[in-house]
C-alpha cells in the first residue's frame, strides 16, 4: 500500500481487515469398547445377563386390538344414528296420522238403501226421488189430458 493511502486511512480511521486464525481441531481417537451385551439368536434382542433374558415374540396384537376397538366404536355410532333416524321416522308418521285424523270429518252412519221408485215419503228431498215423482206427475197429467 502506498504512503498516501496509509495517511488517508489513518485520518478516516477505517477499520483494517485482518484475518482471524482459528485453531484446527481433529476428532478424538475412538476407543474400541468391549461388547457388554450379546444379541439373542432366537428373538434378536440384546441382553447382558443370559439368566435374566426372556425372549419376546413381536406381534401385531396392539394394532389388531386398536383396529377392533375402532370398528366397534364405528358400529356403535352407526347403530345410534340408525336408532335416532328410526325415532324421527316414527315421530313423523305419528304427526302425519294425527294430522290426517284432525283433517278428516267423522262420517255419520250411512243412510239405509233407498229405492226412488218405491219411495212413499212426500217430504223426501233426495234428487232421484224428486225427479221421479215430478216425471210421474207429468206423465199422469198427460194421460189425463188425453182423456183416455
TAJOSUL-V934577 format. One record per residue. N is the residue number from 1. SS is DSSP state (hx for helix, st for strand, lp for the rest). OMEGA is omega in whole degrees, -180 to 180 (none if undefined). BURIAL is + if it has 16 or more other C-alpha atoms within 10 Angstrom, else -. Layout:
N|SS|OMEGA|BURIAL ; N|SS|OMEGA|BURIAL
This chain:
1|lp|-178|- ; 2|lp|-178|- ; 3|hx|-178|- ; 4|hx|-179|- ; 5|hx|179|- ; 6|hx|-180|- ; 7|hx|180|- ; 8|hx|-178|- ; 9|hx|179|- ; 10|hx|180|- ; 11|hx|180|- ; 12|hx|-178|- ; 13|lp|177|- ; 14|lp|-180|- ; 15|lp|180|- ; 16|lp|-180|- ; 17|lp|178|- ; 18|lp|179|- ; 19|lp|179|- ; 20|lp|180|- ; 21|lp|179|- ; 22|lp|180|- ; 23|lp|-180|- ; 24|lp|179|- ; 25|lp|177|- ; 26|lp|176|- ; 27|lp|-178|- ; 28|lp|179|- ; 29|lp|-179|- ; 30|lp|177|- ; 31|lp|177|- ; 32|lp|-180|- ; 33|lp|176|- ; 34|lp|-180|- ; 35|lp|180|- ; 36|lp|-180|- ; 37|lp|-178|- ; 38|st|179|- ; 39|st|-179|- ; 40|lp|180|- ; 41|lp|-177|- ; 42|lp|-174|- ; 43|lp|178|- ; 44|lp|-179|- ; 45|lp|-180|- ; 46|st|178|- ; 47|st|178|+ ; 48|lp|-179|- ; 49|lp|-178|- ; 50|lp|-179|- ; 51|lp|-178|- ; 52|lp|-177|- ; 53|lp|173|- ; 54|lp|-180|- ; 55|lp|177|- ; 56|lp|178|- ; 57|lp|179|- ; 58|lp|179|- ; 59|lp|179|- ; 60|lp|-176|- ; 61|hx|-179|- ; 62|hx|-180|- ; 63|hx|180|- ; 64|hx|180|- ; 65|hx|179|- ; 66|hx|179|- ; 67|hx|178|- ; 68|hx|179|- ; 69|hx|178|- ; 70|hx|179|- ; 71|hx|180|- ; 72|hx|179|- ; 73|hx|180|- ; 74|hx|179|- ; 75|hx|179|- ; 76|hx|179|- ; 77|hx|179|- ; 78|hx|179|- ; 79|hx|178|- ; 80|hx|180|- ; 81|hx|180|- ; 82|hx|179|- ; 83|hx|179|- ; 84|hx|179|- ; 85|hx|178|- ; 86|hx|178|- ; 87|hx|179|- ; 88|hx|179|- ; 89|hx|-180|- ; 90|hx|179|- ; 91|hx|179|- ; 92|hx|178|- ; 93|hx|178|- ; 94|hx|178|- ; 95|hx|179|- ; 96|hx|180|- ; 97|hx|180|- ; 98|hx|179|- ; 99|hx|179|- ; 100|hx|179|- ; 101|hx|-178|- ; 102|hx|-179|- ; 103|hx|-173|- ; 104|lp|179|- ; 105|lp|179|- ; 106|lp|-177|- ; 107|lp|176|- ; 108|lp|-179|- ; 109|lp|-178|- ; 110|lp|179|- ; 111|lp|179|- ; 112|lp|-180|- ; 113|lp|-171|- ; 114|lp|178|- ; 115|lp|-175|- ; 116|hx|180|+ ; 117|hx|-178|- ; 118|hx|-177|- ; 119|lp|-179|- ; 120|lp|-176|- ; 121|lp|180|- ; 122|lp|-179|- ; 123|lp|-177|- ; 124|lp|-176|- ; 125|lp|179|- ; 126|lp|-174|- ; 127|hx|-179|- ; 128|hx|-179|- ; 129|hx|-179|+ ; 130|hx|180|+ ; 131|hx|-179|- ; 132|hx|-179|- ; 133|hx|179|+ ; 134|hx|179|- ; 135|hx|180|- ; 136|hx|179|- ; 137|hx|178|- ; 138|hx|180|- ; 139|hx|178|- ; 140|hx|180|- ; 141|hx|177|- ; 142|hx|-179|- ; 143|hx|-179|- ; 144|hx|-180|- ; 145|hx|177|- ; 146|hx|177|- ; 147|lp|180|- ; 148|lp|none|-
